[in-house]
Amino acid sequence: MSAPVLQVRGLSKRFGGLTASDAIDLAVAPGEIHALIGPNGAGKTTLIAQLCGEISQDAGTIHLDGEPLAGLPPASRTALGIARTFQITDLLPDFTAVENVALAVQIRDGHSFRLFRDVRRDADLRARALAHLATVELVDRADILVASLSHGEAKLLELAVALATDPRLLLLDEPMAGLGPTESAAMIETLRALKSRAAILLVEHDMDAVFSLADRVSVLVYGRIIATGTVARIRDDPAVRDAYLGEGDG
């Protein structure tokens, strides 16, 4: 495997008597979709939050392309190339789709909130934002308010916003959540096409999507990685099947 984009070693986090992350080792290679699966309560979202810098780890290391991330706040990690989407979309509902993406473009360019340019008056900014919307096939919805978009369109828009930050690593928290069959199929094709642009860590409960997309899969149970391997290996692993027999929240 090529030198990993993301390298996690011994990552641990406790909340009182609860061990949310238990000496996690994880690597995501360039051009890889690496799925992270596990029952509810396994610690998946806590792990993502540590990678983003929203929660500090108690022990262990996180490296992005060999650079240590210890102590860096979320904004600094975004500047280095980590972008995240959320299980529940995190967008500005009273702005249009293109304005949401343009905001991310300007943040990537280093603009402060006081100096944001008006996308309606800036042809270059609009063109750059539209290019990201084209990647997720939302150009025809560019001037629609987020509040008027369908759930599936909002999920795709959040992905375009993440891409506008020019990420090296995409952290996707349940991109299929709430999507119907047609929207799920569109999302799968979009994610497959993004592999060449950024490494992807995919947290997902939709096993059809995971098995369709993932190059490798890691299984997280009670804060520990119990297996990592190809889709075929994970699908046939009896310990993994047992982990899904109980109740499962990420």
N, C-alpha and C positions, 0 to 999 in steps of 0.2 A: 504494500500500500504506500502511496506517496506520503510525504510529510503531511501530517494532518493540519487542516485549517483550525480545528478546535481540538485541544488536548486537555482533558480533565483527569486529574490524578488525586485519589484519596479524598474527594470532596465530601465533607461531613457538615451536618447542621442539626442541632437539637433545639427543640422548643420545650423547655421544662423536662419532663420525663419522656417526651416523644422524640424519637430519632427520625427525622424527616429525610435526611440524606446520610447514608451509612457507608463511608469510604468508597464513593462512586468513582470508577474509572470509565472513561468514555472518550472516544475519538471519532471525529467526522472528517473524512478525506475530501480533497478538492473534487468537485463534480459529483459528489455523492448525495443521495437522499438517505439519511439514516433515521429510521423510525424509532421512536421511544414509546413503548406500549406498557400497559399494566393496569391492574384494577383500580377503581376509585380509591383514593386514600394512599396510593403508592408513593406519592411525593413528586410526581412529574412536574406540576406547576411550580412547586418549590425549587426544583432543580433549574427550571427555566429562569425563575426570578433571580437565582444566584448567578447564572451566566450573564444576565443583563445588568447586574449590580444593584437590583432593587432590594435584595436581601444579602447580607454579608455571610460568608461561610465561616464556620468555626475552625475548620482545618482543611488542608488540601490546596491544590493549585489549579488555576485555569489559565491556559495560554491560547492566544489567537495568533495564528501564523508565527508561533514561537515567542510572541510578546506576552509577558505576564500581565494579568489584569487585576491583581490583588490591590484593593483599596480604591480602584477607579470608580467614579460615579457613573450612573447610566448614560449621561450625555457624552462623557468621554469614551465610553464603549461604543456608542453609536458612531462617534467620529472615527473610531478605529475600524468600523465595519460590521458591527452587529446590529441587526434589525429584527424586530419582533412583531408578530401579529397576535391577536388575543382571541380567546374562545368567544367572548362577547366583543363585538367590534368597538374600536376606540377612535371614532371619527367626529368631525365637527358637523352636527346635523343641519345647522342653518347656513352652511356654505355649500357651494356646488362641488361636484366631483373634481373638476379641474382645479378649483381653488384649494381643496384639501391636498392634492398632489403638489401644487405649486408651493404651498407652505413648507412641505417637506424638502422640496428642491432648495428653497431659500435657507432653510436650516442647515442643509448640507453645505451650502455656499458660505455659511458663517454669518448670516445676517442676524441682527438682534430683532426682538419683537417690535421695537420702535421704528425699524427701518424696512419693514416688509413692503414689497412693491405690489401694486395692483395688477393682478393677472389679466384684467380686462384691458389694461393700457400698455402692457409690456409684451410685445409679440414674441420675443425670444423666450421669456419665461413661460408663456402659454405653450409655445412649441415644445419645450422640454417636458412640460407636464403632460401634454397630449401624447408624447412618445411613450411615456410610462403607461398611460391609459390604453394605448394601442397594444402594449404587451399583454394586457389582460382582457383585450377586446371590449373595452368600455368607451371608446372614442365617441360613439353616438349618444352616450349618456353624460358627456363632459359637462354640460351646462345645467344639469338636473341637480336640485338640492338633494343632499344626502338623505334627508328625511323622507324623500319621495322615492328612493331607490328600493328595490326588492332586497330581501335578506341576502340572496346570493350575489347580487350586484354589490352590496355593501362589503361582503367578504372579499370579492375581487378588488374593490377599490382599496381596501386596507392593504392588500398585497401590493398594489401599485404605489401606495404611499411608502411602504417599506422599501420597495425597489428604488424610489427616488432618493434614498439616502446612500445609494451606491454600496450595498452591503457586500462583504465577503462571506458572511454567514447569516442565513435566515433561520430564525427560530419561530416555527409555526405551531401555535397552540390550537389544535382542533379546527383546522380550516374547513372541515366537512360538516361541522356541527350545524344542525338545522337546515341543511340543504336537501332538496328533493333529488330524485334520480338524475334529471337532466342537468341541474346545477352541479351536482357531484361529478358527473362525467366531464363537464366543462372545467371544473377546478382541477381534476386529475390531469387533464391534458395541459392545462396552464402550468402546473407544478412540474410536470415532466419536462416541459420546454425550458424551465428555468434552471435546470441542473447545470447547464453550461455557464451560467452567469454567477452562481453562488452556491456554496455548499449549503445543504438544508438539514436541519434537525427537525423532524416532524413528530409532534405529539398528537396522536390520533386514536380514537376508539373504533373508527370504521375499518374493520379488518380487511374488507374487500379493497378499500383504497390503499391500505398499508401494503398488502400483498401485491397489489398492482404496481405501486410506486417504488418501494424501498429496495435499495441495494443491499443494505444490512439492517438488522433489527436488534435492538436491545430491550430486554424485558426488565422492568422495575417493579419490585414487590416489597412492600414495607421498607422502602428507602434503600434497598440493595438491588444491584444488577445481578439477576440470577442466570442470565444467558445472553450472549451476543452471537449473531451469525447471520447467514443468508436466510432468505424467506423459507426455503425448503427445510433448512435445519430447525428453525424456530417453530415452524408449523408442526413438525414431527416430534418435538421435544416433550416428553411426558410431564416434566416439571413445569413447563410453560402451560400446558393444558390444565394441570392441577391448579395453577395460580388463578385461572379464570373461573374455577368452580365456585369460589367463595364470592362474597360481596365485594364489590369492588368500589375515589375522587382523586382526581389528579390534582 
